[in-house]
Amino acid sequence: MAERVSRLSTEKAVVIFTTSQCPMCHTVSSLFSELGVCAAVHELDKDPRGRDMERDLARRLGRAPPVPAVFIGGRLVGSTDKIMSLHLAGKLVPMLKGAGAIWL
């Protein structure tokens, strides 16, 4: 499953692994949408191999549950706490620009 997560994590400039019933996943996805990012969102609870991908993400993040798991430019950035910290520090938008996720 590690190769599947790696492949999916590079399909767009921003990729978010979520579950459909996760409020923080919705919050993070909404933030990227408000910033003008068209992220690829993968709902693990709707994927037949989602449980295996969830285990791989938990291992990479060192925490469970591993959602939301955000990749920017193919690199695992983290979950809600990391994304919000970057945003509040003014570092998220430059990171998104560097990855080609937003232009302005």
DSSP file (Angstrom, degrees, kcal/mol; ACC not computed):
  #  RESIDUE AA STRUCTURE BP1 BP2  ACC     N-H-->O    O-->H-N    N-H-->O    O-->H-N    TCO  KAPPA ALPHA  PHI   PSI    X-CA   Y-CA   Z-CA
    1    1 A M     >        0   0    0      0, 0.0     4,-2.5     0, 0.0     5,-0.2   0.000 360.0 360.0 360.0 -23.8    0.0    0.0    0.0
    2    2 A A  H  >  +     0   0    0      1,-0.2     4,-2.5     2,-0.2     5,-0.2   0.899 360.0  49.8 -58.4 -39.7    2.9    2.4    0.5
    3    3 A E  H  > S+     0   0    0      2,-0.2     4,-2.5     1,-0.2    -1,-0.2   0.856 109.0  52.2 -68.8 -33.1    3.4    2.5   -3.3
    4    4 A R  H  > S+     0   0    0      2,-0.2     4,-2.8     1,-0.2     5,-0.2   0.934 111.6  45.7 -66.6 -45.2   -0.3    3.3   -3.8
    5    5 A V  H  X S+     0   0    0     -4,-2.5     4,-2.4     1,-0.2    -2,-0.2   0.927 113.8  50.2 -61.6 -44.6   -0.2    6.2   -1.3
    6    6 A S  H  < S+     0   0    0     -4,-2.5     4,-0.4    -5,-0.2    -2,-0.2   0.909 113.0  46.0 -60.9 -42.6    3.1    7.4   -2.9
    7    7 A R  H >< S+     0   0    0     -4,-2.5     3,-1.2     1,-0.2    -2,-0.2   0.944 115.6  44.9 -66.5 -47.8    1.5    7.3   -6.4
    8    8 A L  H >< S+     0   0    0     -4,-2.8     3,-1.5     1,-0.2     4,-0.3   0.841 104.7  64.1 -65.3 -32.2   -1.7    9.0   -5.3
    9    9 A S  T 3< S+     0   0    0     -4,-2.4    65,-0.5     1,-0.3    -1,-0.2   0.622 105.0  45.7 -69.9 -11.1    0.1   11.6   -3.3
   10   10 A T  T <  S+     0   0    0     -3,-1.2    -1,-0.3    -4,-0.4    -2,-0.2   0.323  81.4  96.7-111.6   7.6    1.8   13.0   -6.4
   11   11 A E  S <  S+     0   0    0     -3,-1.5     2,-0.3    -4,-0.2    -2,-0.1   0.758  97.6  10.7 -72.5 -22.1   -1.3   13.1   -8.7
   12   12 A K  S    S-     0   0    0     -4,-0.3    62,-0.3    -3,-0.1    61,-0.1  -0.911  86.1 -99.6-143.5 170.2   -1.9   16.8   -8.0
   13   13 A A  S    S+     0   0    0     -2,-0.3    60,-3.3     1,-0.2     2,-0.4   0.845 114.9  31.8 -62.8 -33.5    0.0   19.7   -6.3
   14   14 A V  E    S+A   72   0A   0     24,-0.3    26,-2.6    58,-0.2     2,-0.4  -0.993  70.5 179.1-128.3 127.3   -2.1   19.1   -3.2
   15   15 A V  E     -Ab  71  40A   0     56,-2.4    56,-3.0    -2,-0.4     2,-0.5  -0.995   6.4-167.3-128.0 131.1   -3.5   15.7   -2.2
   16   16 A I  E     -Ab  70  41A   0     24,-3.1    26,-2.8    -2,-0.4     2,-0.5  -0.974   9.1-155.3-122.9 123.8   -5.6   15.2    1.0
   17   17 A F  E     +Ab  69  42A   0     52,-2.6    52,-2.0    -2,-0.5     2,-0.2  -0.871  34.4 152.9 -95.4 126.8   -6.4   11.7    2.4
   18   18 A T  E     - b   0  43A   0     24,-3.0    26,-3.3    -2,-0.5    27,-0.3  -0.724  41.6-123.6-136.4-179.7   -9.6   11.9    4.4
   19   19 A T    >   -     0   0    0     24,-0.2     3,-1.4    -2,-0.2     6,-0.1  -0.960  30.2-119.9-127.9 154.1  -12.6    9.9    5.7
   20   20 A S  T 3  S+     0   0    0     -2,-0.3     6,-0.0     1,-0.3    23,-0.0   0.751 109.7  47.6 -67.6 -24.7  -16.1   11.1    4.9
   21   21 A Q  T 3  S+     0   0    0      4,-0.0    -1,-0.3     5,-0.0    -3,-0.0   0.159  83.2 112.3-102.2  19.4  -17.2   11.5    8.6
   22   22 A C    <>  -     0   0    0     -3,-1.4     4,-1.7     1,-0.2     3,-0.2  -0.827  48.0-165.3 -99.4 110.0  -14.1   13.4    9.7
   23   23 A P  H  > S+     0   0    0      0, 0.0     4,-2.1     0, 0.0    -1,-0.2   0.877  91.5  52.0 -61.8 -37.9  -14.9   17.1   10.7
   24   24 A M  H  > S+     0   0    0      2,-0.2     4,-2.5     1,-0.2     5,-0.2   0.843 105.4  56.2 -68.0 -32.1  -11.3   18.1   10.6
   25   25 A C  H  > S+     0   0    0      2,-0.2     4,-2.6     1,-0.2    -1,-0.2   0.923 108.2  47.7 -62.5 -43.5  -10.9   16.6    7.2
   26   26 A H  H  X S+     0   0    0     -4,-1.7     4,-2.6     2,-0.2    -2,-0.2   0.904 111.1  51.8 -63.1 -41.8  -13.7   18.9    6.0
   27   27 A T  H  X S+     0   0    0     -4,-2.1     4,-2.2     2,-0.2    -2,-0.2   0.929 112.5  44.2 -61.6 -46.9  -12.1   21.9    7.7
   28   28 A V  H  X S+     0   0    0     -4,-2.5     4,-2.1     2,-0.2    -2,-0.2   0.923 113.9  49.8 -66.3 -44.6   -8.7   21.3    6.0
   29   29 A S  H  X S+     0   0    0     -4,-2.6     4,-2.1     1,-0.2    -1,-0.2   0.902 111.1  50.6 -60.0 -41.2  -10.3   20.6    2.6
   30   30 A S  H  X S+     0   0    0     -4,-2.6     4,-2.8     2,-0.2    -1,-0.2   0.893 106.6  54.7 -64.7 -40.4  -12.4   23.8    3.0
   31   31 A L  H  X S+     0   0    0     -4,-2.2     4,-1.6     1,-0.2    -2,-0.2   0.943 110.0  45.8 -58.3 -48.5   -9.3   25.9    3.8
   32   32 A F  H  <>S+     0   0    0     -4,-2.1     5,-2.8     1,-0.2     4,-0.3   0.898 112.3  51.4 -63.1 -39.5   -7.5   24.7    0.7
   33   33 A S  H ><5S+     0   0    0     -4,-2.1     3,-1.5     1,-0.2    -1,-0.2   0.918 108.6  50.9 -62.4 -43.7  -10.6   25.4   -1.4
   34   34 A E  H 3<5S+     0   0    0     -4,-2.8    -1,-0.2     1,-0.3    -2,-0.2   0.801 106.3  55.7 -64.4 -28.3  -10.9   28.9    0.1
   35   35 A L  T 3<5S-     0   0    0     -4,-1.6    -1,-0.3    -5,-0.2    -2,-0.2   0.481 124.0-106.4 -81.4  -2.3   -7.2   29.5   -0.9
   36   36 A G  T < 5S+     0   0    0     -3,-1.5     2,-0.4     1,-0.3    -3,-0.2   0.663  71.2 145.6  87.7  17.6   -8.1   28.6   -4.5
   37   37 A V      < -     0   0    0     -5,-2.8     2,-1.0    -6,-0.2    -1,-0.3  -0.752  42.5-151.6 -91.9 132.2   -6.4   25.2   -4.4
   38   38 A C        -     0   0    0     -2,-0.4   -24,-0.3    63,-0.4   -25,-0.2  -0.774  30.4-174.1 -99.7  86.6   -8.0   22.4   -6.4
   39   39 A A        -     0   0    0     -2,-1.0     2,-0.5   -10,-0.2   -24,-0.2  -0.461  28.3-120.7 -83.8 151.5   -6.8   19.5   -4.3
   40   40 A A  E     -b   15   0A   0    -26,-2.6   -24,-3.1    -2,-0.1     2,-0.5  -0.826  32.4-160.9 -85.5 127.8   -7.3   15.8   -5.0
   41   41 A V  E     -b   16   0A   0     -2,-0.5     2,-0.6   -26,-0.2   -24,-0.2  -0.956   8.8-167.6-117.6 126.2   -9.2   14.3   -2.1
   42   42 A H  E     -b   17   0A   0    -26,-2.8   -24,-3.0    -2,-0.5     2,-0.9  -0.947  10.3-152.8-115.2 114.1   -9.2   10.6   -1.4
   43   43 A E  E >   -b   18   0A   0     -2,-0.6     3,-1.7   -26,-0.2   -24,-0.2  -0.764   5.7-161.9 -87.7 108.0  -11.8    9.3    1.1
   44   44 A L  G >  S+     0   0    0    -26,-3.3     3,-1.1    -2,-0.9     6,-0.3   0.791  85.5  60.7 -64.1 -30.3  -10.3    6.2    2.6
   45   45 A D  G 3  S+     0   0    0    -27,-0.3    -1,-0.3     1,-0.2   -26,-0.1   0.595 106.5  48.5 -74.9  -7.6  -13.5    4.8    3.9
   46   46 A K  G <  S+     0   0    0     -3,-1.7    -1,-0.2     4,-0.0    -2,-0.2   0.341  95.2  87.0-109.0   4.5  -14.9    4.7    0.4
   47   47 A D  S X  S-     0   0    0     -3,-1.1     3,-2.3    -4,-0.2     4,-0.3  -0.897  74.9-138.0-106.1 131.2  -11.8    3.0   -1.1
   48   48 A P  T 3  S+     0   0    0      0, 0.0     3,-0.2     0, 0.0    -1,-0.1   0.789 110.2  40.1 -58.3 -26.5  -11.7   -0.8   -1.0
   49   49 A R  T 3> S+     0   0    0      1,-0.2     4,-2.0     2,-0.1     3,-0.2   0.173  84.3 112.2-104.1  16.3   -8.0   -0.6    0.0
   50   50 A G  H <> S+     0   0    0     -3,-2.3     4,-2.7    -6,-0.3     5,-0.2   0.844  70.1  56.6 -59.9 -39.1   -8.6    2.4    2.3
   51   51 A R  H  > S+     0   0    0     -4,-0.3     4,-2.1    -3,-0.2    -1,-0.2   0.913 109.0  46.8 -61.4 -43.0   -7.8    0.5    5.5
   52   52 A D  H  > S+     0   0    0     -3,-0.2     4,-2.0     2,-0.2    -1,-0.2   0.904 113.4  48.3 -65.8 -40.9   -4.4   -0.5    4.2
   53   53 A M  H  X S+     0   0    0     -4,-2.0     4,-2.6     1,-0.2    -2,-0.2   0.887 108.8  54.7 -66.0 -37.4   -3.7    3.1    3.1
   54   54 A E  H  X S+     0   0    0     -4,-2.7     4,-2.4     2,-0.2    -2,-0.2   0.906 107.8  49.5 -61.5 -42.3   -4.9    4.3    6.5
   55   55 A R  H  X S+     0   0    0     -4,-2.1     4,-2.0     2,-0.2    -1,-0.2   0.907 111.1  49.5 -62.7 -42.0   -2.3    2.0    8.2
   56   56 A D  H  X S+     0   0    0     -4,-2.0     4,-2.2     1,-0.2    -2,-0.2   0.920 112.2  47.2 -63.7 -43.8    0.5    3.3    5.9
   57   57 A L  H  X S+     0   0    0     -4,-2.6     4,-2.8     2,-0.2     5,-0.3   0.885 109.3  54.0 -65.6 -38.5   -0.4    6.9    6.6
   58   58 A A  H  X>S+     0   0    0     -4,-2.4     4,-1.9     1,-0.2     5,-1.2   0.901 109.7  48.6 -61.5 -40.2   -0.6    6.3   10.4
   59   59 A R  H  <5S+     0   0    0     -4,-2.0    -2,-0.2     2,-0.2    -1,-0.2   0.921 113.4  46.4 -64.6 -44.2    2.9    4.8   10.2
   60   60 A R  H  <5S+     0   0    0     -4,-2.2    -2,-0.2     1,-0.2    -1,-0.2   0.893 120.0  38.7 -66.0 -40.3    4.2    7.8    8.2
   61   61 A L  H  <5S-     0   0    0     -4,-2.8    -1,-0.2     2,-0.2    -2,-0.2   0.705 101.1-132.0 -83.6 -20.8    2.5   10.4   10.5
   62   62 A G  T  <5S+     0   0    0     -4,-1.9     2,-0.3    -5,-0.3    -3,-0.2   0.798  74.7  83.5  72.6  28.2    3.3    8.5   13.7
   63   63 A R  S   <S-     0   0    0     -5,-1.2    -1,-0.2    -6,-0.2    -2,-0.2  -0.993  72.1-106.3-157.5 155.9   -0.3    8.9   14.8
   64   64 A A  S    S+     0   0    0     -2,-0.3    -9,-0.0     1,-0.2   -10,-0.0  -0.996  97.2  38.1-133.9 140.6   -3.8    7.5   14.5
   65   65 A P  S    S-     0   0    0      0, 0.0    -1,-0.2     0, 0.0   -10,-0.0   0.576  76.4-163.5 -72.0 151.2   -6.2    8.3   13.1
   66   66 A P        +     0   0    0      0, 0.0   -49,-0.1     0, 0.0    -2,-0.1   0.312  37.4 142.6 -88.9  10.5   -4.0    9.5   10.3
   67   67 A V        +     0   0    0      1,-0.1   -49,-0.2     2,-0.1   -42,-0.1  -0.844  50.4  34.9-112.0 147.0   -6.6   11.8    8.6
   68   68 A P  S    S+     0   0    0      0, 0.0     2,-0.5     0, 0.0    12,-0.3   0.528  75.3 176.8 -74.9 145.9   -6.5   14.3    7.3
   69   69 A A  E     -A   17   0A   0    -52,-2.0   -52,-2.6    10,-0.1     2,-0.5  -0.980  12.9-159.1-115.4 120.3   -3.1   13.6    5.8
   70   70 A V  E     -AC  16  78A   0      8,-2.9     7,-3.0    -2,-0.5     8,-1.4  -0.875  10.4-170.5-111.1 128.4   -2.0   16.4    3.5
   71   71 A F  E     -AC  15  76A   0    -56,-3.0   -56,-2.4    -2,-0.5     2,-0.5  -0.954   3.1-171.5-111.5 132.3    0.7   16.1    0.8
   72   72 A I  E >  S-AC  14  75A   0      3,-2.4     3,-1.5    -2,-0.4   -58,-0.2  -0.991  77.3  -6.9-125.1 124.3    1.9   19.3   -1.0
   73   73 A G  T 3  S-     0   0    0    -60,-3.3    -1,-0.1    -2,-0.5   -60,-0.1   0.835 130.8 -58.1  61.3  32.1    4.2   18.9   -4.0
   74   74 A G  T 3  S+     0   0    0    -65,-0.5     2,-0.4   -61,-0.4    -1,-0.3   0.444 114.7 115.1  79.6   0.0    4.3   15.1   -3.3
   75   75 A R  E <  S-C   72   0A   0     -3,-1.5    -3,-2.4   -66,-0.1     2,-0.5  -0.878  72.5-117.6-107.4 133.2    5.7   15.6    0.2
   76   76 A L  E     +C   71   0A   0     -2,-0.4    -5,-0.3    -5,-0.2     3,-0.1  -0.554  34.6 174.2 -68.3 117.8    3.8   14.7    3.4
   77   77 A V  E     -     0   0A   0     -7,-3.0     2,-0.3    -2,-0.5    -1,-0.2   0.844  41.2-113.7 -93.3 -42.2    3.3   17.9    5.3
   78   78 A G  E     -C   70   0A   0     -8,-1.4    -8,-2.9     4,-0.1    -1,-0.3  -0.980  33.0 -54.6 145.7-157.2    1.0   16.6    8.1
   79   79 A S  S  > S-     0   0    0     -2,-0.3     4,-2.4   -10,-0.2     3,-0.3  -0.219  73.4 -59.0-110.3-161.8   -2.4   16.8    9.5
   80   80 A T  H  > S+     0   0    0    -12,-0.3     4,-2.9     1,-0.2     5,-0.3   0.882 129.0  52.3 -52.7 -48.4   -4.7   19.5   10.7
   81   81 A D  H  > S+     0   0    0      1,-0.2     4,-2.1     2,-0.2    -1,-0.2   0.904 112.9  44.1 -60.0 -43.2   -2.4   20.9   13.4
   82   82 A K  H  > S+     0   0    0     -3,-0.3     4,-2.5     2,-0.2    -1,-0.2   0.918 114.6  48.9 -68.2 -43.8    0.6   21.3   11.0
   83   83 A I  H  X S+     0   0    0     -4,-2.4     4,-2.3     1,-0.2    -2,-0.2   0.930 113.9  45.8 -62.8 -46.0   -1.5   22.8    8.2
   84   84 A M  H  X S+     0   0    0     -4,-2.9     4,-2.8    -5,-0.2     5,-0.2   0.888 111.9  52.0 -66.1 -38.9   -3.2   25.3   10.5
   85   85 A S  H  X S+     0   0    0     -4,-2.1     4,-1.8    -5,-0.3     6,-0.2   0.932 111.4  46.9 -61.6 -45.9    0.2   26.2   12.1
   86   86 A L  H  <>S+     0   0    0     -4,-2.5     5,-2.8     2,-0.2     6,-1.1   0.914 113.5  49.1 -61.4 -42.6    1.7   26.8    8.7
   87   87 A H  H ><5S+     0   0    0     -4,-2.3     3,-1.4     4,-0.2    -2,-0.2   0.933 111.6  47.3 -64.4 -46.8   -1.3   28.9    7.6
   88   88 A L  H 3<5S+     0   0    0     -4,-2.8    -1,-0.2     1,-0.3    -2,-0.2   0.805 110.9  52.8 -65.9 -28.4   -1.3   31.1   10.8
   89   89 A A  T 3<5S-     0   0    0     -4,-1.8    -1,-0.3    -5,-0.2    -2,-0.2   0.459 115.5-116.1 -85.0  -0.8    2.5   31.6   10.4
   90   90 A G  T < 5S+     0   0    0     -3,-1.4    -3,-0.2    -4,-0.3    -2,-0.1   0.704  88.5 109.0  75.7  18.9    2.0   32.8    6.8
   91   91 A K     >< +     0   0    0     -5,-2.8     4,-1.5    -6,-0.2    -4,-0.2   0.605  57.1  71.2-102.9 -14.6    4.0   29.9    5.5
   92   92 A L  H  > S+     0   0    0     -6,-1.1     4,-2.5     2,-0.2     5,-0.2   0.941  95.4  50.5 -70.5 -47.2    1.2   27.8    3.8
   93   93 A V  H  > S+     0   0    0      1,-0.2     4,-2.6     2,-0.2     5,-0.2   0.920 110.8  48.6 -61.2 -45.6    0.5   30.1    0.8
   94   94 A P  H  > S+     0   0    0      0, 0.0     4,-2.5     0, 0.0    -1,-0.2   0.895 111.7  51.1 -60.5 -36.2    4.2   30.3   -0.2
   95   95 A M  H  X S+     0   0    0     -4,-1.5     4,-1.4     2,-0.2    -2,-0.2   0.908 110.9  48.1 -64.3 -41.6    4.5   26.6    0.1
   96   96 A L  H  <>S+     0   0    0     -4,-2.5     5,-2.7     2,-0.2     6,-0.8   0.885 111.5  49.9 -66.4 -39.8    1.4   26.2   -2.2
   97   97 A K  H ><5S+     0   0    0     -4,-2.6     3,-1.3     1,-0.2    -2,-0.2   0.920 108.7  53.0 -63.3 -43.4    2.8   28.7   -4.7
   98   98 A G  H 3<5S+     0   0    0     -4,-2.5    -1,-0.2     1,-0.3    -2,-0.2   0.809 109.6  48.6 -62.0 -30.1    6.1   26.8   -4.7
   99   99 A A  T 3<5S-     0   0    0     -4,-1.4    -1,-0.3    -5,-0.1    -2,-0.2   0.510 115.9-115.0 -87.7  -5.2    4.3   23.6   -5.5
  100  100 A G  T < 5S+     0   0    0     -3,-1.3    -3,-0.2    -4,-0.5   -87,-0.2   0.691  80.8 124.5  79.7  18.7    2.3   25.2   -8.3
  101  101 A A  S   <S+     0   0    0     -5,-2.7   -63,-0.4    -6,-0.2     2,-0.3   0.780  78.6  18.2 -82.1 -28.1   -1.0   24.7   -6.4
  102  102 A I        -     0   0    0     -6,-0.8    -2,-0.2    -9,-0.1    -1,-0.2  -0.962  59.2-160.7-139.5 158.2   -1.9   28.5   -6.6
  103  103 A W              0   0    0     -2,-0.3    -1,-0.1    -3,-0.1    -2,-0.0   0.710 360.0 360.0-112.2 -26.9   -0.6   31.3   -8.8
  104  104 A L              0   0    0      0, 0.0    -1,-0.1     0, 0.0    -7,-0.0   0.454 360.0 360.0 -99.5 360.0   -1.4   34.5   -7.0
